[in-house]
Amino acid sequence: LWRIIRSCHHIHTATLPKPRPKPTYAVMLRRLLHHARRRRHYSAAASNAGVVPLSTPTFAVFGANTGVGKTLVSAGLSAALLSSPTTSAVGYLKPLQTGYPADSDARFVFTRAPALLRSSSSSSRATRLVASCRTLFPSPAVGAEPVHREGQEIVVRYGGDGPEETKVLACRTVYAWNEPVSPHLAAEREGMAVRDEEVRGSVEQWLVEGVVEEGEVWKVLETAGGVASPGPSGTLQCDLYRPFRLPAILVGDGRLGGISSTLSAFETLLLRGYDVGAVILEDRALSNDKFLLSYLKNRVRVLVLPQIPDDPSDDLTDWFSESSSVFDLLKDALQSFHSKRIQRLSSMQRKSKDLLWWPFTQHNLVPVDSVTVIDSRCGENFSSFKIKDNTMMLVPQFDACASWWTQGPDSNLQIELARDMGYAAARYGHVMFPENVHEPALRCAELLLEGVGKGWASRVYYSDNGSTAIEIALKMAFRKFSNDHGILMDSEKSFRNTQFKVLALNGSYHGDTLGAMEAQAPSAYTSFLQQPWYSGRGLFLDPPTVYVKNDTCNLSLPKLMKHDQQSSGDTCFSSLAEVFCNSRDTSSIADLYLSYISQHLSESLSSNSEHIAALIIEPVIQGAGGMHMIDPLFQRVLVNECKNRKIPVIFDEVFTGFWRLGVESASELLGCLPDIACYAKLMTGGIVPLAATLATEEIFESFKSDSKLTALLHGHSYTAHAMGCCAAAKAIQWYRDPSTNSNLDFDRMRLKELWDVALVRQLSSLQNVKRVVSIGTLCAVELETHGSDAGYASLYASSLIQQLRKEDDIYVRPLGNVIYLMCGPCTSRDSCTLQLSKVHRRLCGFN
């Protein structure tokens, strides 16, 4: 209330462009409170903004600058559309209007389009046009003058005799301010701040509501100012409306310098992922259109309008008459654009089944209508093509797989990453890396060593993906082990007899390349059907796991450990904080773990030529193995024992790194450090492949000599590619900056709790739920199953998955009978709660 009163005071004392009676504080306060109540209704759906019905062709009018004639184009296009025999209605929306009421673009379209139709109609059919104009939320500074304009309606008749058809023109302004300045300034000066969510909510309501029951309906949204002009919150308009990704009509600039501003606006839209349906501009006798026609040849249709009269008293009747053929061409171009878009989207499911070979997918189990057609992505959401109630639409669908564990950006970071990658591509293209250096690779390495490698790593080895990073790590570890244990002192003959194995955990997964698969335990991924060469070169221990069931953290010990009964205090915990507490290091469970590990290490080697030459683990969470949480105490004891035996330790953080588990590196949760660690996925925000293997200086030294043959002979053509390094540098800094990542508790350098604790407890208490794991950006649920219904091959959850995808708009991909939700480090807690609530509701009814 105090903020509203202060805003009213600011408005009351502000100098307005035109003198008028100033409303009292009480009147302005009443208006603000009234608007606030009404605005809640329009912003209610904003958290899931992005629904776009495709049965209604909808275009956004952007300008290369202010004053280039966007509203003239909107009016001319509206008239051209309404003159078409197939069009029944046109909806025009001006979300943001300044200079109101003296300047009202909606009012201009409302008055001008009907006049054009009446004066130029050659239709032999009698037509009744019902035109309306409405302003939803004028600023309190506007005063009472525009009240009579709200809900204004006129009826215009034109055409021949006979049966009369009715057409509709509905013009609407959502937020209007009095001062003719940029919306962000007007909102500040007039005390009517508007959040992005409110603007998007009003746009979504306009998109989904019907104007008439029958006939073709078109909609036109006109932006304010230029492509990159700020909205009321300061967000650029090209970013503000990005969740809808409406195809754009770009109104170019025919004035001196207009070629540059038009092309800059065009490329700005492309950089945000917009499609531009047409470019249209005024002819100022500078031939701007001819250059643009040549430059944009085969990319977008360019149309030119006659010069607009400078005389302010000219009502533009003659100009619109002269321009009518151009607006007809614009209408036809947009119709063609829309038809091709629908045709392509409608055919993609069938074509994908005929042409594509998906990874980790049995095609016989994928019906054509279950293929998800993704038109675009904005932040955490896919924009998916769906047909609901016989209506084609684009629907925002929460990506609960975080696009297979790679996605970290919210919509703001996505834009930043696109910009930085475009810069890197333009500056560097691609350059080879051996014996070279470029700024993105060096900066990314510095950030890695200051972040996930802080306190232990000194070197960064780049590669292209997680599996390759693991292969490199194994080579590093084996060389270090050979040096430390004198194996390199032996003859070449003994090299051939030496057998190196890894120490790893059952349920582990380290990638799909042949060497990485050798370092993981037998599983569905390593079966003869998948990898006939697999031999499993390792000692694989059964790890103890932690999970939540019936609102209690439980520790499950493998069978070989259960001969020594433990008290309930050792296996039950009130919270995860107790599980990660270092005080457990002196417990009887720690002694049991050490005994178990030592015994298996002693028994594992059959001859002097066999060696456990590396430990490789996924810290805390085993991802592809089923989202199992490994007891951090067990992994800590394991790491310490291997270091005592001079066995190099590898942390596979391809999945767990960069805040996936709520901390930058999972080593912070374990309370111990590796010798080598592998990173990928979230490192670049998931926008492009890149991986890094970090190592200590001692590991690096083991490869140094005067012979090139002792160097690490591993690499690929795109090592340290500039685009990936730029993306990684941006993402790493973005995640760990509280000004860009509101989830970060900067004092503790941890993410705040993202999954609602009460909902997690309720999930864990359901009868059909076996266990729940909730940590950082991950919340996994294993369904209670039996026999062949369990494990990776299980189809038990198929119907549940389809419900979540089709009815709840959550894209879920299970690991057998394990379903999981995954978000990014920047995803809002409200969004996480919404998705988790949907899953809980479905599980409550799942039999």
SEPA-344901 format. One record per residue (C-alpha): y, x, z. Coordinates in steps of 0.5 Angstrom, whole numbers, padded with zeros to 4 digits, always signed. Layout:
% residues N
YXZ/...
***
This chain:
% residues 847
+0000+0000+0000/+0005+0006+0002/+0003+0009-0005/+0005+0002-0008/+0012+0002-0004/+0014+0009-0006/+0012+0007-0013/+0016+0001-0013/+0022+0005-0010/+0021+0010-0016/+0021+0005-0021/+0027+0001-0018/+0032+0008-0018/+0029+0010-0025/+0034+0010-0030/+0031+0006-0036/+0033+0006-0043/+0036-0001-0043/+0040-0004-0037/+0037-0010-0035/+0036-0014-0028/+0032-0010-0023/+0027-0014-0020/+0026-0013-0012/+0021-0009-0009/+0018-0015-0007/+0017-0018-0014/+0015-0011-0016/+0010-0010-0011/+0007-0017-0012/+0006-0015-0019/+0002-0009-0018/-0002-0012-0013/-0004-0018-0018/-0005-0013-0024/-0010-0009-0019/-0014-0015-0018/-0014-0016-0025/-0016-0009-0027/-0022-0009-0023/-0025-0014-0027/-0024-0010-0034/-0026-0003-0031/-0032-0006-0028/-0036-0003-0034/-0033+0003-0035/-0038+0008-0031/-0043+0006-0037/-0037+0006-0042/-0040+0007-0049/-0043+0000-0052/-0041-0001-0059/-0044-0007-0063/-0045-0005-0070/-0045-0012-0073/-0038-0011-0072/-0035-0006-0076/-0030-0002-0072/-0025+0003-0073/-0020+0007-0069/-0013+0009-0072/-0011+0016-0070/-0005+0019-0072/-0003+0026-0074/+0003+0026-0070/+0007+0020-0068/+0012+0016-0073/+0007+0017-0078/+0006+0010-0079/-0001+0008-0076/+0002+0001-0074/+0004+0000-0082/-0003+0002-0083/-0006-0003-0078/-0002-0009-0081/-0004-0007-0088/-0011-0006-0087/-0012-0013-0082/-0009-0017-0088/-0013-0014-0093/-0019-0015-0089/-0017-0022-0088/-0016-0023-0095/-0023-0022-0096/-0028-0028-0097/-0033-0025-0093/-0028-0023-0087/-0028-0029-0081/-0024-0025-0076/-0020-0019-0074/-0019-0016-0067/-0013-0011-0066/-0013-0007-0060/-0007-0003-0057/-0010+0000-0051/-0004+0004-0049/+0004+0002-0051/+0010+0005-0049/+0017+0003-0050/+0015-0004-0049/+0017-0010-0050/+0022-0007-0055/+0017-0004-0059/+0010-0007-0059/+0005-0005-0064/+0001-0011-0063/+0007-0016-0064/+0008-0013-0070/+0001-0014-0073/+0001-0021-0070/+0007-0023-0074/+0007-0018-0080/-0001-0019-0082/+0000-0027-0083/+0007-0026-0087/+0003-0022-0092/-0003-0026-0093/+0002-0032-0094/+0006-0029-0099/+0001-0025-0103/-0005-0030-0102/-0008-0032-0109/-0014-0035-0106/-0016-0042-0109/-0019-0044-0102/-0014-0047-0097/-0014-0042-0091/-0012-0044-0084/-0010-0037-0080/-0010-0037-0072/-0006-0031-0070/-0005-0029-0062/-0002-0024-0059/-0003-0022-0051/-0001-0017-0047/-0006-0016-0041/-0002-0011-0036/+0005-0010-0037/+0008-0005-0032/+0013-0008-0026/+0019-0004-0030/+0018-0008-0036/+0021-0014-0032/+0020-0022-0033/+0022-0021-0040/+0015-0021-0044/+0012-0026-0040/+0013-0032-0045/+0010-0027-0050/+0003-0027-0047/-0002-0031-0050/+0003-0033-0056/-0001-0036-0062/+0001-0038-0069/-0002-0042-0074/-0001-0040-0081/-0004-0044-0087/-0004-0041-0094/-0008-0042-0101/-0010-0048-0105/-0013-0055-0104/-0019-0057-0101/-0024-0056-0095/-0020-0051-0090/-0023-0045-0088/-0021-0042-0081/-0020-0035-0080/-0017-0031-0073/-0013-0025-0072/-0013-0023-0065/-0008-0018-0063/-0008-0015-0056/-0004-0010-0052/-0008-0008-0045/-0003-0003-0041/+0004-0003-0043/+0010+0001-0040/+0018+0000-0041/+0020+0007-0043/+0019+0010-0050/+0015+0016-0048/+0008+0019-0048/+0004+0015-0043/+0002+0020-0038/+0010+0020-0037/+0011+0013-0037/+0005+0012-0032/+0008+0017-0027/+0016+0015-0028/+0014+0007-0027/+0009+0007-0022/+0003+0004-0026/-0002+0010-0026/-0008+0008-0030/-0015+0011-0029/-0019+0013-0035/-0025+0009-0033/-0020+0003-0033/-0018+0004-0040/-0025+0005-0043/-0027-0001-0039/-0022-0005-0042/-0024-0002-0049/-0031-0004-0048/-0030-0011-0046/-0026-0012-0052/-0032-0009-0056/-0037-0013-0054/-0033-0020-0054/-0034-0024-0060/-0028-0027-0064/-0031-0032-0067/-0039-0035-0068/-0040-0034-0075/-0038-0029-0081/-0036-0022-0081/-0031-0019-0076/-0028-0013-0076/-0024-0009-0070/-0019-0004-0071/-0017+0000-0065/-0010+0004-0065/-0009+0010-0061/-0002+0012-0059/+0002+0018-0061/-0002+0024-0064/-0010+0025-0064/-0008+0030-0058/-0003+0026-0055/-0005+0025-0047/-0007+0018-0044/-0004+0016-0038/-0008+0020-0034/-0007+0026-0038/-0013+0026-0042/-0012+0027-0049/-0014+0021-0053/-0019+0024-0057/-0023+0025-0051/-0021+0019-0048/-0024+0015-0053/-0030+0020-0054/-0035+0016-0051/-0035+0010-0056/-0034+0015-0062/-0031+0010-0066/-0031+0012-0074/-0024+0014-0075/-0018+0013-0080/-0013+0019-0080/-0006+0017-0081/-0004+0023-0084/+0003+0026-0085/+0007+0026-0091/+0013+0030-0089/+0015+0037-0089/+0009+0041-0085/+0005+0035-0085/-0001+0038-0089/-0002+0043-0083/-0001+0037-0078/-0006+0033-0082/-0011+0038-0082/-0010+0040-0075/-0011+0033-0073/-0017+0032-0078/-0021+0039-0075/-0019+0036-0068/-0023+0030-0069/-0029+0034-0072/-0029+0038-0066/-0030+0032-0062/-0036+0030-0066/-0032+0024-0069/-0033+0022-0076/-0027+0021-0080/-0028+0015-0085/-0021+0016-0089/-0015+0020-0089/-0009+0016-0091/-0002+0018-0091/+0005+0016-0094/+0008+0019-0100/+0014+0023-0099/+0015+0027-0106/+0012+0033-0103/+0005+0032-0106/+0002+0033-0099/-0004+0028-0101/-0005+0032-0107/-0007+0038-0103/-0011+0034-0098/-0015+0031-0104/-0017+0038-0106/-0018+0041-0099/-0022+0035-0097/-0026+0034-0103/-0033+0031-0102/-0031+0031-0095/-0027+0025-0094/-0023+0020-0098/-0016+0021-0098/-0011+0015-0100/-0004+0015-0101/+0002+0010-0099/+0008+0009-0103/+0014+0012-0099/+0017+0007-0093/+0024+0005-0094/+0029+0008-0089/+0033+0002-0088/+0032-0001-0081/+0034-0008-0084/+0028-0008-0089/+0023-0012-0087/+0018-0008-0091/+0016-0014-0095/+0016-0011-0102/+0013-0004-0099/+0007-0008-0097/+0006-0012-0103/+0007-0005-0107/+0002-0002-0102/-0003-0008-0102/-0008-0004-0107/-0008+0002-0103/-0010-0002-0097/-0016-0006-0101/-0018+0001-0103/-0018+0003-0096/-0022-0003-0094/-0027-0002-0099/-0028+0005-0097/-0029+0003-0090/-0034-0002-0092/-0038+0003-0095/-0038+0008-0090/-0040+0003-0085/-0046+0000-0089/-0048+0007-0090/-0048+0009-0083/-0052+0002-0081/-0057+0004-0087/-0058+0011-0084/-0059+0009-0077/-0064+0003-0079/-0068+0008-0083/-0069+0014-0078/-0075+0011-0074/-0079+0010-0080/-0077+0017-0083/-0078+0021-0077/-0085+0018-0076/-0087+0020-0083/-0083+0027-0083/-0083+0030-0076/-0088+0034-0072/-0085+0033-0065/-0087+0038-0059/-0092+0036-0053/-0093+0029-0057/-0099+0025-0059/-0096+0022-0065/-0102+0016-0065/-0099+0014-0058/-0092+0013-0061/-0090+0007-0064/-0085+0007-0069/-0081+0002-0065/-0081+0006-0059/-0078+0012-0062/-0071+0013-0059/-0065+0014-0065/-0060+0018-0062/-0053+0018-0065/-0049+0022-0061/-0049+0025-0054/-0043+0025-0049/-0044+0028-0042/-0050+0026-0039/-0051+0020-0044/-0054+0019-0051/-0051+0014-0055/-0058+0011-0058/-0058+0006-0063/-0062-0001-0061/-0063-0008-0063/-0062-0013-0057/-0062-0020-0058/-0062-0019-0066/-0056-0015-0065/-0055-0008-0067/-0051-0003-0062/-0050+0003-0060/-0052+0004-0052/-0051+0009-0047/-0057+0012-0045/-0057+0016-0038/-0061+0022-0040/-0066+0023-0034/-0069+0029-0038/-0063+0033-0038/-0065+0034-0045/-0071+0038-0042/-0068+0041-0037/-0062+0044-0041/-0056+0040-0040/-0051+0041-0035/-0044+0039-0038/-0040+0033-0036/-0036+0030-0042/-0031+0035-0041/-0035+0041-0041/-0038+0039-0047/-0032+0039-0050/-0030+0046-0047/-0037+0049-0050/-0036+0046-0057/-0029+0049-0057/-0031+0056-0054/-0037+0056-0059/-0033+0054-0065/-0028+0060-0063/-0034+0065-0062/-0037+0063-0069/-0030+0064-0073/-0029+0070-0069/-0035+0074-0070/-0040+0070-0074/-0046+0074-0072/-0046+0081-0070/-0053+0086-0069/-0053+0088-0061/-0057+0095-0061/-0052+0100-0059/-0046+0095-0060/-0042+0091-0055/-0037+0085-0056/-0033+0081-0051/-0037+0075-0050/-0044+0079-0049/-0040+0084-0044/-0037+0078-0040/-0043+0074-0039/-0047+0080-0037/-0041+0081-0031/-0042+0074-0029/-0049+0074-0029/-0049+0080-0024/-0043+0077-0020/-0047+0071-0019/-0055+0070-0020/-0056+0077-0020/-0051+0079-0014/-0054+0084-0009/-0060+0086-0013/-0059+0086-0020/-0055+0091-0024/-0058+0090-0032/-0058+0084-0036/-0063+0084-0042/-0061+0078-0047/-0066+0074-0051/-0067+0068-0054/-0071+0063-0050/-0075+0063-0043/-0081+0065-0046/-0079+0071-0049/-0075+0073-0043/-0082+0072-0039/-0085+0077-0044/-0079+0082-0043/-0080+0081-0035/-0087+0083-0036/-0086+0089-0040/-0081+0091-0035/-0085+0090-0029/-0092+0093-0032/-0088+0100-0033/-0085+0100-0026/-0092+0099-0023/-0094+0104-0028/-0089+0109-0026/-0090+0108-0018/-0097+0108-0018/-0098+0114-0022/-0101+0111-0028/-0097+0114-0033/-0099+0121-0031/-0106+0120-0034/-0109+0121-0041/-0108+0116-0047/-0115+0115-0046/-0115+0112-0039/-0109+0107-0042/-0114+0104-0046/-0118+0102-0040/-0113+0100-0035/-0113+0093-0034/-0106+0090-0032/-0106+0083-0028/-0101+0078-0025/-0101+0075-0019/-0099+0068-0020/-0100+0061-0017/-0104+0055-0019/-0100+0050-0023/-0095+0055-0025/-0092+0055-0032/-0088+0060-0036/-0087+0058-0043/-0091+0057-0049/-0091+0064-0052/-0098+0068-0052/-0096+0073-0047/-0093+0068-0042/-0099+0064-0043/-0103+0069-0040/-0099+0070-0034/-0100+0063-0032/-0106+0059-0029/-0111+0055-0033/-0108+0048-0035/-0107+0043-0040/-0103+0048-0044/-0107+0054-0044/-0114+0050-0046/-0118+0052-0052/-0115+0046-0056/-0108+0049-0055/-0109+0057-0054/-0116+0059-0056/-0114+0067-0054/-0113+0065-0047/-0116+0069-0042/-0112+0068-0036/-0110+0075-0034/-0108+0074-0027/-0110+0072-0020/-0108+0065-0019/-0107+0063-0011/-0107+0056-0009/-0100+0054-0006/-0098+0050+0000/-0094+0044-0002/-0088+0040+0001/-0087+0033-0001/-0084+0027+0002/-0088+0021+0004/-0086+0015+0009/-0080+0018+0010/-0083+0024+0013/-0083+0031+0010/-0090+0034+0010/-0094+0040+0008/-0100+0040+0005/-0105+0046+0005/-0110+0048+0000/-0117+0047+0002/-0118+0055+0003/-0113+0055+0009/-0115+0049+0013/-0121+0052+0016/-0115+0054+0022/-0113+0047+0024/-0105+0047+0025/-0101+0043+0030/-0097+0037+0027/-0091+0041+0028/-0093+0046+0023/-0094+0041+0018/-0089+0035+0019/-0082+0036+0019/-0076+0031+0020/-0072+0034+0014/-0072+0039+0008/-0067+0044+0012/-0073+0045+0017/-0077+0047+0011/-0073+0052+0009/-0071+0055+0016/-0072+0062+0017/-0075+0061+0024/-0081+0059+0021/-0082+0067+0019/-0085+0068+0026/-0090+0061+0026/-0097+0061+0026/-0097+0058+0019/-0093+0065+0017/-0099+0069+0020/-0104+0064+0016/-0101+0065+0010/-0101+0073+0010/-0108+0073+0012/-0110+0068+0006/-0105+0073+0001/-0108+0079+0004/-0115+0077+0003/-0115+0075-0004/-0111+0081-0006/-0116+0085-0003/-0122+0082-0006/-0119+0081-0013/-0120+0088-0016/-0127+0089-0019/-0125+0097-0021/-0120+0102-0020/-0118+0101-0027/-0116+0094-0025/-0109+0093-0022/-0105+0087-0020/-0098+0090-0023/-0093+0084-0022/-0092+0078-0018/-0089+0072-0022/-0087+0065-0019/-0083+0059-0020/-0078+0059-0014/-0079+0053-0010/-0080+0048-0015/-0086+0048-0021/-0083+0045-0026/-0088+0043-0032/-0094+0043-0027/-0092+0037-0024/-0085+0038-0020/-0089+0041-0014/-0085+0044-0009/-0088+0050-0006/-0087+0052+0001/-0081+0057+0001/-0085+0060+0007/-0091+0062+0003/-0087+0065-0003/-0083+0069+0002/-0089+0072+0005/-0092+0073-0002/-0086+0077-0004/-0085+0081+0002/-0093+0083+0002/-0092+0085-0006/-0086+0089-0004/-0090+0092+0001/-0095+0094-0004/-0090+0096-0009/-0092+0090-0014/-0086+0088-0018/-0083+0081-0017/-0081+0077-0022/-0077+0070-0021/-0078+0065-0027/-0071+0062-0026/-0071+0059-0033/-0072+0052-0030/-0069+0053-0023/-0063+0057-0024/-0056+0055-0024/-0055+0050-0019/-0062+0046-0021/-0064+0046-0014/-0057+0045-0011/-0056+0053-0011/-0054+0058-0016/-0060+0062-0015/-0067+0059-0012/-0067+0066-0009/-0062+0063-0004/-0067+0058-0002/-0073+0063-0001/-0069+0068+0003/-0071+0074-0001/-0070+0077-0007/-0074+0079-0014/-0074+0086-0018/-0073+0082-0024/-0071+0075-0026/-0071+0070-0032/-0065+0065-0034/-0064+0060-0039/-0063+0053-0040/-0057+0051-0036/-0054+0058-0037/-0051+0056-0043/-0050+0048-0041/-0056+0047-0046/-0052+0047-0052/-0055+0053-0055/-0061+0057-0054/-0060+0064-0050/-0064+0067-0045/-0063+0073-0040/-0067+0078-0036/-0064+0081-0030/-0067+0087-0027/-0065+0092-0022/-0063+0099-0023/-0070+0102-0021/-0073+0098-0026/-0068+0100-0032/-0069+0107-0030/-0077+0107-0031/-0075+0106-0038/-0071+0112-0039/-0073+0119-0042/-0071+0123-0048/-0076+0119-0053/-0075+0113-0056/-0082+0111-0056/-0081+0110-0048/-0075+0105-0049/-0076+0097-0048/-0078+0096-0056/-0077+0088-0055/-0071+0084-0059/-0070+0079-0064/-0064+0078-0069/-0060+0074-0065/-0060+0078-0059/-0053+0077-0055/-0051+0072-0060/-0043+0071-0059/-0044+0063-0059/-0049+0063-0054/-0045+0068-0049/-0039+0065-0050/-0042+0058-0048/-0046+0061-0042/-0039+0065-0039/-0036+0058-0040/-0042+0054-0036/-0043+0059-0031/-0035+0059-0029/-0035+0051-0030/-0041+0050-0025/-0038+0055-0019/-0031+0052-0020/-0029+0046-0015/-0023+0044-0019/-0028+0043-0025/-0035+0041-0021/-0033+0036-0016/-0040+0036-0013/-0039+0043-0011/-0038+0045-0003/-0035+0051-0004/-0035+0053+0003/-0043+0053+0003/-0043+0055-0005/-0048+0049-0005/-0048+0042-0009/-0047+0036-0005/-0053+0031-0004/-0053+0028-0011/-0059+0023-0009/-0058+0017-0004/-0062+0019+0002/-0063+0012+0004/-0066+0010-0003/-0070+0017-0003/-0073+0014+0004/-0075+0007+0001/-0078+0010-0005/-0083+0015-0001/-0085+0009+0003/-0087+0005-0003/-0095+0004-0003/-0095+0006-0011/-0092+0012-0009/-0096+0018-0007/-0090+0023-0006/-0083+0024-0007/-0079+0031-0008/-0071+0031-0008/-0067+0037-0009/-0061+0039-0012/-0061+0036-0019/-0068+0033-0019/-0071+0027-0016/-0079+0027-0018/-0084+0021-0016/-0091+0022-0017/-0095+0015-0018/-0101+0013-0014/-0107+0014-0018/-0114+0015-0018/-0119+0019-0023/-0117+0020-0030/-0110+0016-0029/-0108+0023-0025/-0105+0029-0028/-0101+0031-0035/-0106+0027-0039/-0104+0020-0035/-0102+0014-0039/-0101+0010-0032/-0094+0010-0032/-0093+0008-0040/-0091+0001-0039/-0086+0003-0033/-0083+0008-0038/-0082+0003-0043/-0078-0001-0039/-0074+0004-0036/-0072+0006-0043/-0071-0001-0047/-0068-0005-0041/-0065+0000-0036/-0062+0005-0041/-0065+0011-0038/-0069+0016-0042/-0075+0018-0038/-0080+0023-0040/-0086+0023-0035/-0091+0029-0033/-0097+0025-0033/-0096+0020-0027/-0090+0024-0025/-0083+0021-0027/-0077+0024-0025/-0070+0024-0026/-0065+0030-0027/-0058+0030-0028/-0053+0036-0029/-0049+0040-0023/-0043+0036-0025/-0046+0029-0025/-0043+0024-0021/-0046+0022-0015/-0045+0015-0016/-0048+0016-0023/-0054+0019-0020/-0055+0013-0015/-0054+0008-0020/-0060+0011-0024/-0064+0012-0018/-0063+0004-0016/-0066+0002-0023/-0072+0006-0022/-0073+0004-0015/-0072-0003-0017/-0078-0002-0023/-0082+0001-0018/-0082-0005-0013/-0085-0009-0018/-0090-0004-0022/-0097-0006-0021/
***
